[in-house]
Amino acid sequence: MLPLTLLTAPLSQAQIYSCKDAGGRTISSDRPMPECDHSDVQLLSKSGIVKGDIPAPLNAEQKRQKQIQDAKRQAAADAIEQQRQQDRALLARYHNEDDIAISRRYYLALSQDYITRDKGLIEDAKKQLESDRLESEFYKKKKVLPAALRNSIDEANRAIANAKSSIADHQADAVKINLKFDDMLKRYRELTQGQGGMETVAASR
């Protein structure tokens, strides 16, 4: 807001400015007064009719609070717009609940394929460990295994550990996939069966 003292002369001639000064006295003038630069100003016509108000400039704390509130409002508006976009994409991608079920099975199958692969890697590593164990029998008396055999055992153990970790990750992914599609199905039903949801999407188009 520009200081009141910068308001144009033609505007000042058409109205009266009234405010309380630092001492609490009400002062008035037919033009902006420096004493009112930090106070609420009431605009009056020449006949004394209230025409409007000019709020006092915000102090530092008020400006900070306003910025916080503005940021919250913007975040809320962004969230609403993001939800509208997601709703439009959901309705565009899936034409019925069967389409959602098919998509769910597809992504779950991908996770299961990885799990099946990792289980195969574990079986292969266990076979290698058994082979290494049998070979190790020949070196019991020497109490020292050849470096190549030790490396083979270490690699097989690492392969098993990595595969088990991968299986756990993909099992967790499967849980997330189900939760995601549960939420998706719920929202789809809200949009296609709930009047409120359809109005929300329609309003955003």
N, C-alpha and C positions, 0 to 999 in steps of 0.2 A: 504494500500500500504506500502510495506517495504521501509525504508529509502534507498536512493540511495547508501549510504555507505555500505549497506549490500548486494549489488549485487555481484555476484560471479566474481572472477578474470578472468576466461576464457571468459566470456561475455564481460568484459570491454576491453579485448585485441582486440576484433574484431570490435570495433566501437569507435566513438568519442562522448563525451558528451558535449553539449553546452547549456548555460543558461545565464540569466542576474543576476548579484549579487544584493545585497541590494542597491548599488550605481548606478545601471542601466548599468554597464559595461558588455559586453558580454565576457564570459570566457569559455574556452574549455579545455578538458583534455581527455586522453585515458582511464580514469577511473572515477567512480562517485566521485563528489566533495561535501563536507559538505555544501559549499556555495549554492548548488543547491537543498538542501533538501526541501526548501519551495518555489521553483519556478518551472515553466514549463521547461522541459528539452527536447531538440531536439537531436535525435540520428542520427549521420552521419556516413557514411562509411569512410574508410581511404581516399577515393578520393573526399570526400565532398558531396556525394549524400545523401539526406535526407532519412533515413530508417524508421523513426517513431517519435512519441512524447510520453513523459511521463508527464501527467498533474500534476500540483502542488497539494499537499494534500489539502483537503477541510478544511476550518476553521470552528469554532463552528457554526456560523450562516449558512454557506453553508451546513453543515451536517444536521442542523435542517430543512432547506428548502428541502433538498433531501429526508429526511425521510417523510416530508409532501407529496411531490410529489409521492414517492413510495407508501405511504398509499392510496393516491387517485387512483393511477393506479390499485392497488390491489383490492380496493373496486369496481372499475368499472369492473374489470375482474370477481370478485365474482358475481356481479349483472348479468352479461351476462351469466355466468354459471348457476346461479339460474333460470334465465328465460328459458334457454334451458331445464333444468330439469322439470320445470313447463309445458313447451310445450309438452315434451315427455309424461308426466303424463296425460295431457289433451287429447292428441290424443289416448292414450292407454285406457282411461276410456270411452270416448264418440266416438261412431262410426258414428254418424250423429247428425244433429241439433235436431231431435226428441228426442234423448236420453237426450240432455241437457234440453229440455222443460219438459220432464218427471221428471228429477231430481229437476228442479225448483219447479214444482207443489208439489213434495213430501215434500220438506223443508218448503214451504209456508203452506202446510196442517198441519205440525207439529206445527208451530206458531199459526195457527188458532185454533187448538185443545186446546192449552193452553189458548188462549183468551176465547174460549167457556167455558172452565172449570172455569176460573176466573169470568166470568159473572154469572155462576151458583152459585159460592160462594157469590157473591154480593147479588143475589136474596135471598139466604138462610139467609144471615146476615140481610137483610132488613126485612124479615119475623120475625126474632128473635127480631129486634128492635120494630116492631109493637106489638109483643106479650108483650115485656117489657113495652112499652108505656101504653098498656091497664092495665097491672098489676100496673103500677105506679099511676094510677088514684086512687087506694085504699089508697095511702099514701100521697095524697095531703095535707090533714089537718095536718098530722104529720110533713110534710116538710122535713122528713129524710127518704131516701130509705134504705131498708135492704142492707147489704154488698153484698149478693149474687146477688141481682138485679142490683146493681151498677156495679158489676164485669161483669155481663152478657151484660149490655149496652156497657161497655168499650170494651169488647172482640168483640162484633158485629161491633162497629165502627172501631176498629183496623183491623178486617177482611176486611171490605169494603175498607179502605185506602190501605191495602196491595194488595188487588186484583186489585184495580185501578192502582196502581203503576206497578204491574206485567203486566197488559194489555198494559200499555204505553210502557213497555220494549219490549214486544213481537211485538207490532206494529212497533216499531223502528227496531227490528230484521227483520221483513218482508221487510222493506224498504232496509235494508242492503243486504238481500238475493237477492232481485230484482237487485240491483246495481251490486252485485257480478256476478250474472248470465248474466247480460247485458254485463259486461266486458268479461266474459268467452266466450259468444257467439261471440262477436266481434273478440276476439283473435282466436277463432276456425275458423272463416271465413277467417281471415288473413292467417292462416296456411294451410287451405284446398283449398282456392281459390287464394291466393296471391303467386306468384312465389317466391318472396323474403322471405316470412315466411317459405315456404317449404324448401328452400335452407338452412336457418338458422338451422332448426331442423335436416335436413339431415347431415349437417356438424358436428353436435354435436353427431351423432350416431357412 
